[in-house]
Amino acid sequence: MVSTNNADWGRETPRQFWGPSRKLLKSIRDYQRFKKNDRLLNVLLSKFCIIRHLFWSAVSGADIPLNSKISGIGANAVVTKDVGRYAIVAGVPAKVIGYNNTGERY
């Protein structure tokens, strides 16, 4: 069952070798994790994440910047402009359908 209150990050986990969209998300999340620390190993691993990001971006045809914060995006949504914090978007083109974790509209 899908919860609207608790994120299910398991859907992002790569399940097989060939999963371009999930591999792209993993490369972005890994890059952001490694950039938090300036140790030599983390710098090298972040460079490797950049190469993975370039590869999976080309394969999947998606253009997602490495420093973007990805959260509530509906399946197959086409996001054409910046989206506010805690917004949940869906559709083609993507429209705000709610907000999460703020107590605002939901």
BELVEN-V717640 format. One record per pair of residues at least 24 apart in sequence whose ideal C-beta (glycine too) atoms are under 7 Angstrom apart, sorted by the first residue. I is the first residue (numbers start at 0). J is the second residue. Records with the same first field share a line. If there is no record, write none. Layout:
I=J / J
//
This chain:
19=55 / 58 / 59
20=59
22=55
23=52 / 55 / 56 / 59 / 61 / 63
24=69
26=51 / 52 / 55
27=52 / 63 / 65 / 69
30=65
71=99
//
